[in-house]
Amino acid sequence: MKSRWAVIGLAVIAVLASLVSYGLHQRSRTAGTAAPADSGRAGVKTVRLYFGAVSGDSLVSEAREMAEASTLHERVAGLVAELDLGPRGRGVAVLPAGTSVLHVYLDDHGLMTLDLSGAFRQRFRGGSSTEYLAIASLVRTLSANLPEAKRVLLVCAGRPTPTLGGHLPLDRPLDVADWP
């Protein structure tokens, strides 16, 4: 009985966190361009992001400067936020709009469990190619910038995510080496 209440409590917390995160994200999108990072307190790091090619058949990479983050959560959340903003150059955003990081865990064996906002699943539109590009964009961006992540398990709003669009299984960890 106690574990049932704990699960319900965690679900409520995940929903509240998702709502707060979504509200903050929407406000930042409507405010125009984001304010530059305060580089006086932190260093700046070049990251590699992956977006869909305009042709829709592959990914294109883009280098971007970001303020260096001190925690794993900040690093991953920053990368996902940049993917959500979309490319500055060529390419198209393939991650469902409003996707953000709720929680992230990395174990000693390189397994990263990434809990994404409900927008990841709820706002996905597309077929098998779009699904592949969305997952590939996320996994390749994470592996390019976090070499300690060897496998990625995607969870959505605190719940297992069997698939995003019905074509790729997400109920087990994705080996980053399989997403070159």
C-alpha positions as a Markdown table, in Angstrom:
| # | Residue | x | y | z |
|---|---|---|---|---|
| 1 | Met | 0.0 | 0.0 | 0.0 |
| 2 | Lys | 2.9 | 2.4 | 0.8 |
| 3 | Ser | 4.5 | 1.7 | -2.5 |
| 4 | Arg | 1.3 | 2.5 | -4.3 |
| 5 | Trp | 1.1 | 5.9 | -2.6 |
| 6 | Ala | 4.8 | 6.5 | -3.4 |
| 7 | Val | 4.1 | 5.8 | -7.1 |
| 8 | Ile | 1.1 | 8.1 | -7.1 |
| 9 | Gly | 3.1 | 10.8 | -5.4 |
| 10 | Leu | 5.9 | 10.5 | -7.9 |
| 11 | Ala | 3.4 | 10.7 | -10.7 |
| 12 | Val | 1.9 | 13.9 | -9.3 |
| 13 | Ile | 5.3 | 15.4 | -8.9 |
| 14 | Ala | 6.3 | 14.5 | -12.5 |
| 15 | Val | 3.0 | 16.0 | -13.8 |
| 16 | Leu | 3.6 | 19.2 | -11.8 |
| 17 | Ala | 7.2 | 19.5 | -12.9 |
| 18 | Ser | 6.1 | 18.9 | -16.5 |
| 19 | Leu | 3.5 | 21.7 | -16.3 |
| 20 | Val | 5.9 | 24.1 | -14.7 |
| 21 | Ser | 8.6 | 23.3 | -17.3 |
| 22 | Tyr | 6.1 | 23.6 | -20.1 |
| 23 | Gly | 4.9 | 27.0 | -18.9 |
| 24 | Leu | 8.5 | 28.3 | -18.5 |
| 25 | His | 9.3 | 27.0 | -22.0 |
| 26 | Gln | 6.3 | 28.6 | -23.6 |
| 27 | Arg | 7.2 | 31.9 | -21.9 |
| 28 | Ser | 10.7 | 31.7 | -23.2 |
| 29 | Arg | 9.5 | 31.0 | -26.8 |
| 30 | Thr | 7.1 | 33.9 | -26.8 |
| 31 | Ala | 9.7 | 36.3 | -25.4 |
| 32 | Gly | 11.7 | 36.3 | -28.6 |
| 33 | Thr | 15.3 | 35.5 | -28.6 |
| 34 | Ala | 16.9 | 34.3 | -25.4 |
| 35 | Ala | 19.2 | 36.5 | -23.4 |
| 36 | Pro | 22.8 | 35.6 | -23.9 |
| 37 | Ala | 24.3 | 33.3 | -21.2 |
| 38 | Asp | 26.1 | 34.9 | -18.4 |
| 39 | Ser | 29.7 | 33.9 | -19.3 |
| 40 | Gly | 31.1 | 35.9 | -16.5 |
| 41 | Arg | 30.3 | 33.0 | -14.1 |
| 42 | Ala | 30.7 | 30.0 | -16.4 |
| 43 | Gly | 32.8 | 29.0 | -19.3 |
| 44 | Val | 31.5 | 28.6 | -22.8 |
| 45 | Lys | 31.6 | 25.3 | -24.5 |
| 46 | Thr | 31.1 | 24.3 | -28.1 |
| 47 | Val | 28.5 | 21.5 | -28.5 |
| 48 | Arg | 27.4 | 19.5 | -31.5 |
| 49 | Leu | 23.7 | 19.3 | -32.2 |
| 50 | Tyr | 21.9 | 17.1 | -34.8 |
| 51 | Phe | 18.8 | 18.2 | -36.7 |
| 52 | Gly | 16.9 | 16.8 | -39.6 |
| 53 | Ala | 18.1 | 17.5 | -43.1 |
| 54 | Val | 15.7 | 19.6 | -45.2 |
| 55 | Ser | 15.4 | 16.5 | -47.5 |
| 56 | Gly | 14.0 | 14.5 | -44.6 |
| 57 | Asp | 16.3 | 11.6 | -45.1 |
| 58 | Ser | 19.3 | 12.2 | -42.8 |
| 59 | Leu | 20.7 | 14.4 | -40.0 |
| 60 | Val | 22.9 | 17.5 | -40.3 |
| 61 | Ser | 25.1 | 18.7 | -37.5 |
| 62 | Glu | 25.5 | 22.2 | -36.2 |
| 63 | Ala | 28.1 | 23.5 | -33.7 |
| 64 | Arg | 26.7 | 25.9 | -31.1 |
| 65 | Glu | 28.2 | 27.8 | -28.2 |
| 66 | Met | 26.6 | 27.1 | -24.8 |
| 67 | Ala | 27.4 | 28.1 | -21.3 |
| 68 | Glu | 29.1 | 25.3 | -19.5 |
| 69 | Ala | 26.9 | 23.5 | -17.1 |
| 70 | Ser | 28.0 | 22.0 | -13.8 |
| 71 | Thr | 25.6 | 19.2 | -13.4 |
| 72 | Leu | 24.5 | 16.3 | -15.6 |
| 73 | His | 20.9 | 17.5 | -15.5 |
| 74 | Glu | 21.9 | 21.0 | -16.6 |
| 75 | Arg | 24.0 | 19.7 | -19.4 |
| 76 | Val | 21.4 | 17.3 | -20.8 |
| 77 | Ala | 18.5 | 19.8 | -20.3 |
| 78 | Gly | 20.6 | 22.5 | -22.1 |
| 79 | Leu | 21.2 | 20.2 | -25.1 |
| 80 | Val | 17.5 | 19.2 | -25.4 |
| 81 | Ala | 16.5 | 22.8 | -25.0 |
| 82 | Glu | 18.8 | 23.7 | -27.9 |
| 83 | Leu | 17.3 | 20.9 | -30.0 |
| 84 | Asp | 13.9 | 22.2 | -29.2 |
| 85 | Leu | 14.8 | 25.7 | -30.4 |
| 86 | Gly | 15.8 | 24.3 | -33.8 |
| 87 | Pro | 18.7 | 24.9 | -36.0 |
| 88 | Arg | 20.2 | 28.3 | -36.7 |
| 89 | Gly | 21.6 | 27.3 | -40.0 |
| 90 | Arg | 20.4 | 24.6 | -42.4 |
| 91 | Gly | 18.2 | 21.7 | -41.3 |
| 92 | Val | 14.9 | 21.4 | -39.4 |
| 93 | Ala | 13.9 | 20.6 | -35.9 |
| 94 | Val | 12.7 | 17.0 | -35.6 |
| 95 | Leu | 12.2 | 16.7 | -31.8 |
| 96 | Pro | 8.5 | 17.3 | -30.9 |
| 97 | Ala | 8.0 | 20.9 | -30.0 |
| 98 | Gly | 8.1 | 21.6 | -26.2 |
| 99 | Thr | 10.2 | 18.5 | -25.4 |
| 100 | Ser | 12.2 | 19.2 | -22.2 |
| 101 | Val | 14.1 | 17.2 | -19.6 |
| 102 | Leu | 12.3 | 16.3 | -16.4 |
| 103 | His | 15.0 | 14.0 | -14.9 |
| 104 | Val | 18.2 | 12.3 | -16.0 |
| 105 | Tyr | 20.2 | 9.6 | -14.4 |
| 106 | Leu | 23.5 | 8.0 | -15.5 |
| 107 | Asp | 24.7 | 4.8 | -13.9 |
| 108 | Asp | 28.2 | 3.5 | -13.5 |
| 109 | His | 27.8 | 1.3 | -16.7 |
| 110 | Gly | 27.0 | 4.3 | -19.0 |
| 111 | Leu | 23.2 | 3.8 | -19.0 |
| 112 | Met | 21.5 | 7.1 | -19.2 |
| 113 | Thr | 17.8 | 7.1 | -18.3 |
| 114 | Leu | 16.2 | 10.2 | -19.7 |
| 115 | Asp | 12.8 | 11.3 | -18.5 |
| 116 | Leu | 11.3 | 13.7 | -21.1 |
| 117 | Ser | 8.3 | 15.9 | -20.8 |
| 118 | Gly | 4.9 | 14.7 | -22.0 |
| 119 | Ala | 5.3 | 16.9 | -25.1 |
| 120 | Phe | 7.8 | 14.4 | -26.5 |
| 121 | Arg | 5.0 | 11.8 | -26.9 |
| 122 | Gln | 1.9 | 14.0 | -27.2 |
| 123 | Arg | 3.2 | 16.3 | -29.9 |
| 124 | Phe | 4.9 | 13.8 | -32.1 |
| 125 | Arg | 3.4 | 13.9 | -35.6 |
| 126 | Gly | 4.8 | 11.9 | -38.4 |
| 127 | Gly | 5.6 | 8.5 | -39.8 |
| 128 | Ser | 8.5 | 6.1 | -39.5 |
| 129 | Ser | 11.1 | 8.5 | -41.0 |
| 130 | Thr | 10.1 | 11.3 | -38.7 |
| 131 | Glu | 10.2 | 9.0 | -35.7 |
| 132 | Tyr | 13.7 | 7.7 | -36.7 |
| 133 | Leu | 15.0 | 11.3 | -37.2 |
| 134 | Ala | 13.6 | 12.5 | -33.8 |
| 135 | Ile | 15.2 | 9.6 | -31.9 |
| 136 | Ala | 18.4 | 9.8 | -33.9 |
| 137 | Ser | 18.7 | 13.6 | -33.3 |
| 138 | Leu | 18.4 | 13.1 | -29.6 |
| 139 | Val | 20.7 | 10.1 | -29.3 |
| 140 | Arg | 23.4 | 11.5 | -31.5 |
| 141 | Thr | 23.3 | 14.8 | -29.8 |
| 142 | Leu | 23.7 | 13.2 | -26.4 |
| 143 | Ser | 26.4 | 10.8 | -27.5 |
| 144 | Ala | 28.4 | 13.6 | -29.2 |
| 145 | Asn | 28.4 | 15.7 | -26.1 |
| 146 | Leu | 28.3 | 13.2 | -23.3 |
| 147 | Pro | 30.8 | 10.4 | -24.1 |
| 148 | Glu | 30.1 | 8.7 | -20.8 |
| 149 | Ala | 26.6 | 7.8 | -22.0 |
| 150 | Lys | 26.8 | 4.5 | -23.8 |
| 151 | Arg | 23.2 | 3.6 | -23.8 |
| 152 | Val | 20.0 | 5.7 | -23.5 |
| 153 | Leu | 16.7 | 4.7 | -22.1 |
| 154 | Leu | 13.8 | 7.1 | -22.9 |
| 155 | Val | 11.0 | 7.6 | -20.4 |
| 156 | Cys | 8.2 | 10.1 | -20.9 |
| 157 | Ala | 6.6 | 12.0 | -18.0 |
| 158 | Gly | 7.7 | 9.4 | -15.5 |
| 159 | Arg | 6.3 | 6.5 | -17.5 |
| 160 | Pro | 7.9 | 3.9 | -19.8 |
| 161 | Thr | 7.7 | 4.8 | -23.5 |
| 162 | Pro | 7.2 | 1.7 | -25.6 |
| 163 | Thr | 7.5 | 3.7 | -28.8 |
| 164 | Leu | 7.2 | 7.3 | -30.1 |
| 165 | Gly | 5.2 | 6.7 | -33.3 |
| 166 | Gly | 4.8 | 3.0 | -33.4 |
| 167 | His | 7.8 | 2.1 | -35.5 |
| 168 | Leu | 10.8 | 2.0 | -33.2 |
| 169 | Pro | 10.9 | 0.2 | -29.9 |
| 170 | Leu | 11.9 | 2.4 | -27.0 |
| 171 | Asp | 11.1 | -0.1 | -24.2 |
| 172 | Arg | 14.8 | -1.0 | -23.9 |
| 173 | Pro | 18.0 | 1.1 | -23.9 |
| 174 | Leu | 19.3 | 2.4 | -27.2 |
| 175 | Asp | 23.0 | 1.7 | -27.8 |
| 176 | Val | 24.5 | 5.0 | -28.9 |
| 177 | Ala | 26.9 | 3.0 | -31.2 |
| 178 | Asp | 23.9 | 1.9 | -33.2 |
| 179 | Trp | 23.0 | 5.6 | -34.1 |
| 180 | Pro | 26.0 | 6.8 | -36.0 |
